[in-house]
Amino acid sequence: MKIIYVHHGNRKKSNPPSQNDDLTEIGYKDCNLVAELFNDTKIKDNIRAIYTAPYFRFRKTAEIINKTLQTEIIEDERLNEFDNRTETWTQLQTRIIDCIDDIIAKYQKDDIVICVTSGVNIVGFIIKSFNLKPSPASPFLGVPNCCPIMFDYK
């Protein structure tokens, strides 16, 4: 089973940051480019769902990508951003890995699922891919906006 991690599109920054922050013009353009990318690949027929956190920018990114895929969009709060006021770095990793495990259990080995989430959440996808344990020493990584990265979880 493959999961394509996608960092949400570039967002308009509000002060303080909000769950309702919209995408910038560049964010919308990037999401449309990713949608075209998925539409032009052989994997399109194997994409079974798009998982997303309920934040506006996550959901909007999923909806734009889904214009060409026409698949199910599923909200899962475990894909929310890291909140260092309510959870530790290790708890974030565990939350993301638990979400990935549930997705893997739900689909067949040739299925592909897209997960639209936050930039730093890629750490959970990497830890799962390398079969590592969550740790406070895991690197605090980030990826560019709207960047699709495929993980193969055999």
RORO-596391 format. One record per residue (C-alpha): residue number from 1; residue in three letters; x negated, y negated, z negated. Coordinates in Angstrom, 3 decimals. Layout:
N
> gumar / padren / c1 / c2 / c3
> NUM / ALA / X / Y / Z
...
END
This chain:
154
> gumar / padren / c1 / c2 / c3
> 1 / MET / 0.000 / 0.000 / 0.000
> 2 / LYS / -1.241 / -3.450 / 0.845
> 3 / ILE / -0.482 / -6.730 / -0.872
> 4 / ILE / -1.208 / -10.003 / 0.861
> 5 / TYR / -1.970 / -12.662 / -1.717
> 6 / VAL / -1.015 / -16.170 / -0.544
> 7 / HIS / -1.811 / -19.296 / -2.544
> 8 / HIS / 1.142 / -21.700 / -2.247
> 9 / GLY / 0.911 / -24.597 / 0.208
> 10 / ASN / -0.735 / -27.886 / -0.769
> 11 / ARG / 1.515 / -29.706 / -3.225
> 12 / LYS / 2.331 / -33.302 / -3.971
> 13 / LYS / 0.823 / -34.074 / -7.343
> 14 / SER / 3.165 / -35.511 / -9.935
> 15 / ASN / 2.077 / -36.802 / -13.296
> 16 / PRO / 2.516 / -34.701 / -15.306
> 17 / PRO / 2.551 / -31.686 / -12.919
> 18 / SER / 6.004 / -30.194 / -12.511
> 19 / GLN / 7.538 / -26.888 / -11.505
> 20 / ASN / 9.523 / -28.953 / -8.983
> 21 / ASP / 6.537 / -30.484 / -7.137
> 22 / ASP / 7.146 / -30.413 / -3.384
> 23 / LEU / 4.622 / -29.550 / -0.689
> 24 / THR / 2.697 / -32.255 / 1.142
> 25 / GLU / 2.995 / -32.702 / 4.898
> 26 / ILE / -0.225 / -30.699 / 5.255
> 27 / GLY / 1.258 / -28.046 / 2.944
> 28 / TYR / 4.263 / -27.630 / 5.235
> 29 / LYS / 2.036 / -27.441 / 8.322
> 30 / ASP / -0.231 / -24.832 / 6.708
> 31 / CYS / 2.745 / -22.692 / 5.652
> 32 / ASN / 4.066 / -22.773 / 9.223
> 33 / LEU / 0.632 / -21.745 / 10.546
> 34 / VAL / 0.546 / -18.779 / 8.144
> 35 / ALA / 4.070 / -17.829 / 9.269
> 36 / GLU / 2.876 / -17.851 / 12.893
> 37 / LEU / -0.169 / -15.791 / 11.906
> 38 / PHE / 2.017 / -13.077 / 10.368
> 39 / ASN / 4.394 / -13.210 / 13.337
> 40 / ASP / 1.525 / -12.593 / 15.756
> 41 / THR / 0.039 / -9.575 / 13.993
> 42 / LYS / 0.717 / -5.851 / 14.121
> 43 / ILE / 1.438 / -5.791 / 10.389
> 44 / LYS / 4.698 / -7.752 / 10.730
> 45 / ASP / 6.824 / -4.589 / 10.996
> 46 / ASN / 5.376 / -3.194 / 7.752
> 47 / ILE / 6.050 / -6.260 / 5.589
> 48 / ARG / 8.851 / -5.224 / 3.223
> 49 / ALA / 9.214 / -8.237 / 0.935
> 50 / ILE / 7.793 / -11.539 / -0.208
> 51 / TYR / 7.360 / -11.937 / -3.953
> 52 / THR / 7.147 / -15.429 / -5.362
> 53 / ALA / 7.216 / -17.311 / -8.627
> 54 / PRO / 10.313 / -19.494 / -9.133
> 55 / TYR / 8.418 / -22.829 / -8.939
> 56 / PHE / 9.618 / -24.974 / -6.020
> 57 / ARG / 6.284 / -25.023 / -4.157
> 58 / PHE / 5.912 / -21.227 / -4.428
> 59 / ARG / 9.484 / -20.605 / -3.256
> 60 / LYS / 9.217 / -23.151 / -0.414
> 61 / THR / 5.976 / -21.523 / 0.789
> 62 / ALA / 7.695 / -18.101 / 0.766
> 63 / GLU / 10.734 / -19.445 / 2.641
> 64 / ILE / 8.617 / -21.049 / 5.367
> 65 / ILE / 6.548 / -17.886 / 5.836
> 66 / ASN / 9.753 / -15.853 / 5.894
> 67 / LYS / 11.233 / -17.805 / 8.830
> 68 / THR / 9.462 / -15.429 / 11.196
> 69 / LEU / 9.549 / -12.296 / 9.027
> 70 / GLN / 13.189 / -12.333 / 7.889
> 71 / THR / 12.516 / -10.092 / 4.913
> 72 / GLU / 13.645 / -10.084 / 1.298
> 73 / ILE / 12.325 / -12.791 / -1.047
> 74 / ILE / 12.039 / -11.657 / -4.664
> 75 / GLU / 11.299 / -14.033 / -7.541
> 76 / ASP / 9.084 / -12.759 / -10.333
> 77 / GLU / 8.064 / -15.084 / -13.163
> 78 / ARG / 4.896 / -13.059 / -13.715
> 79 / LEU / 3.500 / -14.812 / -10.624
> 80 / ASN / 3.749 / -18.229 / -12.335
> 81 / GLU / 0.702 / -20.395 / -12.854
> 82 / PHE / -1.713 / -19.964 / -15.735
> 83 / ASP / -0.622 / -21.980 / -18.752
> 84 / ASN / -3.499 / -22.222 / -21.195
> 85 / ARG / -1.108 / -23.637 / -23.812
> 86 / THR / 0.938 / -20.421 / -24.007
> 87 / GLU / -1.378 / -17.601 / -22.915
> 88 / THR / -5.012 / -16.601 / -22.883
> 89 / TRP / -7.071 / -15.972 / -19.757
> 90 / THR / -6.933 / -12.235 / -20.492
> 91 / GLN / -3.141 / -12.349 / -20.902
> 92 / LEU / -2.807 / -13.999 / -17.497
> 93 / GLN / -4.835 / -11.216 / -15.894
> 94 / THR / -2.738 / -8.553 / -17.620
> 95 / ARG / 0.485 / -10.283 / -16.517
> 96 / ILE / -0.614 / -10.326 / -12.871
> 97 / ILE / -1.859 / -6.720 / -12.954
> 98 / ASP / 1.443 / -5.559 / -14.494
> 99 / CYS / 3.299 / -7.295 / -11.667
> 100 / ILE / 1.055 / -5.669 / -9.048
> 101 / ASP / 1.520 / -2.229 / -10.662
> 102 / ASP / 5.307 / -2.613 / -10.520
> 103 / ILE / 5.159 / -3.651 / -6.864
> 104 / ILE / 2.920 / -0.713 / -5.967
> 105 / ALA / 5.303 / 1.701 / -7.717
> 106 / LYS / 8.262 / 0.373 / -5.720
> 107 / TYR / 6.879 / 0.720 / -2.180
> 108 / GLN / 5.401 / 3.383 / 0.101
> 109 / LYS / 1.708 / 3.666 / 1.015
> 110 / ASP / 2.081 / 2.058 / 4.481
> 111 / ASP / 4.206 / -0.842 / 3.215
> 112 / ILE / 2.938 / -4.397 / 2.928
> 113 / VAL / 4.178 / -6.995 / 0.452
> 114 / ILE / 3.290 / -10.684 / 0.355
> 115 / CYS / 2.823 / -12.371 / -3.041
> 116 / VAL / 3.005 / -16.172 / -3.076
> 117 / THR / 1.403 / -17.414 / -6.257
> 118 / SER / -1.099 / -19.810 / -7.794
> 119 / GLY / -4.754 / -20.183 / -6.803
> 120 / VAL / -6.310 / -18.928 / -10.033
> 121 / ASN / -4.020 / -15.887 / -10.143
> 122 / ILE / -6.223 / -14.240 / -7.543
> 123 / VAL / -8.332 / -13.020 / -10.467
> 124 / GLY / -5.659 / -10.407 / -11.285
> 125 / PHE / -5.559 / -9.165 / -7.686
> 126 / ILE / -9.362 / -8.843 / -7.635
> 127 / ILE / -9.530 / -7.095 / -11.014
> 128 / LYS / -6.858 / -4.622 / -9.870
> 129 / SER / -8.654 / -4.053 / -6.556
> 130 / PHE / -11.954 / -3.251 / -8.274
> 131 / ASN / -10.278 / -1.268 / -11.059
> 132 / LEU / -11.727 / -3.526 / -13.753
> 133 / LYS / -10.281 / -4.427 / -17.138
> 134 / PRO / -8.905 / -7.880 / -17.949
> 135 / SER / -11.473 / -9.889 / -19.850
> 136 / PRO / -12.022 / -13.412 / -21.172
> 137 / ALA / -15.337 / -13.222 / -19.282
> 138 / SER / -13.618 / -12.765 / -15.888
> 139 / PRO / -14.446 / -15.662 / -13.582
> 140 / PHE / -12.035 / -18.567 / -13.250
> 141 / LEU / -11.625 / -18.407 / -9.488
> 142 / GLY / -9.551 / -20.412 / -7.069
> 143 / VAL / -8.765 / -20.210 / -3.373
> 144 / PRO / -7.718 / -22.762 / -0.743
> 145 / ASN / -4.046 / -23.615 / -0.376
> 146 / CYS / -1.958 / -21.268 / 1.759
> 147 / CYS / -4.875 / -18.852 / 2.138
> 148 / PRO / -3.728 / -15.258 / 2.892
> 149 / ILE / -5.963 / -12.486 / 1.530
> 150 / MET / -5.095 / -8.799 / 1.934
> 151 / PHE / -5.747 / -6.279 / -0.817
> 152 / ASP / -5.496 / -2.536 / -0.128
> 153 / TYR / -4.343 / -0.683 / -3.240
> 154 / LYS / -4.718 / 3.005 / -2.338
END
